[in-house]
Amino acid sequence: MCGVIFELLCLIGKIVVYYAREIVYMILRNRPQKKINGESVLITGSAQGMGAVYARKFAELGNVCHCVDVATEMNEKMVEGLKAQGYEAYSYTCDISNWEAIQVLKSQVEENGKPITYLINNAGICMGRNFDELTPGQIKKTLEVNLLSQFFCTKTFLPDMVAKNYGHVVNMASTAGYIPSTRVTDYSASKYGSVGFSECLIQELAATDVKVTFICPFFTASGMFEGFNVRFPLIMPSSTPEEVITKAMRAIHEDQVIMMCPNIFYLLVAFKGLTPRPIFDKICVFLGSKNTLTNFTGRREAEKVK
């Protein structure tokens, strides 16, 4: 019994210290940031959108960027742009939902430098259809690209990080991994999975210096969510890929566990846990959850998969 009481007191002490430190950071607006330079960074879904911004920002910091996408031509063009500016970057074509393909990718990456120390699981797709409109193939594809690829890539590249007790895994999740909406049952399920995967991975790696950060943006003003609509843009503004990744990079520098944008989603997620479910659903509908993707066109991923 004494042992349990002592453990509880230690826990309370850690909570007090954590909040005291956070208050100091808020007052000083100067949270400690680690240096990210000379790292070997692998970015999935790098050909366009947020992936391309990730590649540019990591390259500008002096890191070697290994850029992975299924869109070979577009990805190579993006990488050539980085090389033209004097950065070291490599382009790879790989279906990251395929375990065997990722093992080949790992061999190719190692031929071009040291093992990966920063893994950015960024690749994602969105069908933008109601559940009754989705085909089994489209559901499977969404889960493979958005979630299974994160498992496979992390399973492949994490062992080297753990062996060296150094590294960082960044998973692109979404506010859709917390807050429900229509026309994203498959997408939202994959992002709920990404959140759960990240949170459990943090627990498993707690005794190491390998960090995990998961990024939860609202629908971004990019091709992936072309045609989305926000009912109250003043309180729930959409962000550009540049804005999202700028905040994500800061979260990575600061070893934050989670980054949400816009900030109102921190409040909504907390409110969700305190509110009866029927009431919370009505709040979501009021905020526009039923109409956000009514005019969605996106990158027409649904037309590419049967």
Secondary structure, 3 states (H helix, E strand, C coil): CHHHHHHHHHHHHHHHHHHHHHHHHHHHCCCCCCCCCCCEEEEECCCCHHHHHHHHHHHHCCCEEEEEECCHHHHHHHHHHHHHCCCCEEEEECCCCCHHHHHHHHHHHHHCCCCCCEEEECCCCCCCCCHHHCCHHHHHHHHHHHHHHHHHHHHHHHHHHHHHCCEEEEEECCHHHCCCCCCCHHHHHHHHHHHHHHHHHHHHCCCCCEEEEEEEECCECCHHHCCCCCCCCCCCCCECHHHHHHHHHHHHHCCCCEEEECCHHHHHHHHHHHCCHHHHHHHHHHHCCCCCCCCCCCCCHHHHCC
